[in-house]
């Protein structure tokens, strides 16, 4: 069953226009960032909802620099991340507290105000 799910995910990614990379890039950041509230967005640069989130993530990264880690990982370029984070769909956002515990997970597009509220809930000033 798990194997079928993985094949279905790969097939879906290919149908949506993403060519699954055959190698994992060595530059994927450490998630969660030690000692810091971390929000990771797992998606793809060519996925439509992911493209809609890109300017939001860029703004948040600047606004929260030094206070929270905002990370984007392209799972089409880094296919091993799909299993690592147990993804079902993209985009998926995962929030970690400063101790590195996963606190909340969301699938699909996520508005900036919701992300900011979650960061505040996790203690980011």
C-alpha positions in Angstrom: 0.0 0.0 0.0 2.8 2.4 0.9 4.6 1.7 -2.3 1.4 2.3 -4.3 1.0 5.7 -2.6 4.5 6.7 -3.4 4.1 5.7 -7.1 0.8 7.7 -7.2 2.5 10.7 -5.8 5.3 10.5 -8.3 2.8 10.1 -11.1 0.8 13.1 -9.9 3.9 15.2 -9.8 4.9 14.3 -13.3 1.4 14.9 -14.6 1.4 18.4 -13.0 4.5 19.2 -15.0 7.3 18.5 -12.6 10.1 16.2 -13.6 11.2 14.3 -10.6 14.9 14.8 -10.1 17.0 11.6 -9.9 19.5 13.0 -7.4 19.0 14.8 -4.1 20.6 18.2 -3.8 23.0 18.5 -1.0 22.0 22.1 -0.2 18.7 21.3 1.5 18.6 23.3 4.8 18.4 21.7 8.2 14.7 21.5 9.4 13.9 22.5 12.0 16.5 25.1 12.6 18.0 24.4 16.1 16.8 26.8 18.8 14.5 28.7 16.5 10.8 28.6 15.6 10.7 27.2 12.0 8.2 27.2 9.3 9.0 25.0 6.3 7.0 25.1 3.1 7.4 22.0 1.0 6.3 22.5 -2.6 7.7 23.0 -6.1 8.6 26.1 -8.0 6.3 25.1 -10.9 3.2 24.1 -8.8 0.5 26.8 -9.1 -0.4 27.1 -5.4 3.3 27.0 -4.5 3.9 29.9 -7.0 1.1 31.9 -5.2 2.9 31.3 -1.9 6.4 32.4 -3.1 6.0 36.1 -2.6 4.4 35.5 0.8 7.4 33.4 1.9 9.9 35.9 0.6 8.2 38.7 2.6 8.0 36.6 5.7 11.6 35.6 5.4 12.6 39.3 5.4 10.2 40.3 8.1 11.1 37.5 10.5 14.9 37.4 9.9 16.7 36.5 13.1 13.4 35.7 14.9 12.0 32.7 13.0 13.3 30.5 10.2 11.1 30.5 7.0 12.3 27.8 4.6 11.1 26.6 1.2 12.1 23.2 -0.1 11.3 22.2 -3.7 10.4 18.5 -3.5 10.6 18.0 -7.2 14.3 19.0 -7.1 14.7 17.0 -3.8 12.4 14.0 -4.0 13.8 12.3 -0.8 12.2 15.1 1.2 8.7 13.7 0.3 9.3 10.6 2.5 11.3 12.5 5.1 8.4 14.8 5.8 5.7 12.2 5.1 4.0 14.4 2.5 0.7 13.6 0.9 0.3 16.8 -1.2 2.1 20.0 -2.0 2.3 22.6 -0.8 2.5 21.5 2.8 3.6 23.8 5.6 5.0 22.4 8.8 5.6 24.6 11.9 8.1 23.6 14.6 8.6 25.2 18.0 12.0 26.4 19.2 12.6 23.0 20.8 12.2 21.3 17.3 8.8 19.7 17.9 6.3 19.7 15.1 3.4 21.8 16.3 1.1 22.2 13.3 0.9 21.0 9.7 -1.2 22.4 6.9 -1.8 21.2 3.3 -2.5 23.6 0.4 -2.2 27.3 0.0 -1.8 29.2 3.3 -2.4 33.0 3.7 0.2 35.3 5.2 -2.1 36.3 8.1 -2.5 32.6 9.1 1.2 32.0 9.0 1.9 35.1 11.1 -0.7 34.1 13.7 0.9 30.6 14.0 4.3 32.1 14.4 3.0 34.4 17.1 1.3 31.4 18.8 4.7 29.7 18.8 6.3 32.6 20.6 7.8 34.7 17.8 7.6 38.4 18.6 
